[in-house]
Amino acid sequence: MSPLRVALVEDDPATLASLASALGEVSGLEVVATFADAESAIDWFGSRPVPGDPGLDVLVVDIVLPGLDGIDLLGHLEPIHPGLRFLMLTLHEDRHLIFNALRAGANGYVVKGCPLEELVAAIRQAHDGGMPFSIGVARRVREHFMALAVAPVPPEVLSGREAEVLSALARGASLKEVAGELGLSEHTVRTYLKRIYAKLKVRSGREAVARFLSR
């Protein structure tokens, strides 16, 4: 099996070097590029030999960067590379930053300083279609969910089970956690997600949840 290709965008040189070194030692991962700012990342993607081929699977992005910030970077890259997965890695757990990142294209949101195992698991979950959140981030998403106290979409649009799957994702559950919570296989959860995407005319769980968060 080919390794999961990862690139990092981080403006602190020590943090960038440490992350690249640690992730480079993880079996099944390959760090193919590192960038100190968003502009360098955009230039790299623009120079790819095959247009539209990002050359990697997951881009780990800091939000606060010199020049363009991480959310601006996602807004630039996501329309061009819709198959690329974006994982935010940041010190900030501000609710507005979380939701803006999700709306821009983020597939997960992890706080800096988390154990390496958590970061690696988040990278893999994002690649597999999950929406990994650090505990504090998941709590803020859940609080928003509970405060609204409404279904993410009109009840006539989704079946009861589809609504349960989407609600679990909105609370920050991974695909594995959704399956365990609802007593389903991960394959069945993926089938429900495909139906949800078709009904809501979105391409990912992130877009479906972003629709919910914008209500």
Protein Blocks (a to p, Z undefined) as FASTA:
>chain_A
ZZdddddddfblklmmmmmmmmmmpghiacfbdcfbfklmmmmmmmpfbghiaoiabdcd
dfbdghjafklmmmmmmmmmmmbccddddfbfcfklmmmmmmnopabdcdehiafklmmm
mmmmmmnopacddfklmmmmmmmmmmnopafbdfklpcfklmmmmmmmmnopafklmmmm
nopafklmmmmmmmmmmmnopabfklmmmmmmmZZ
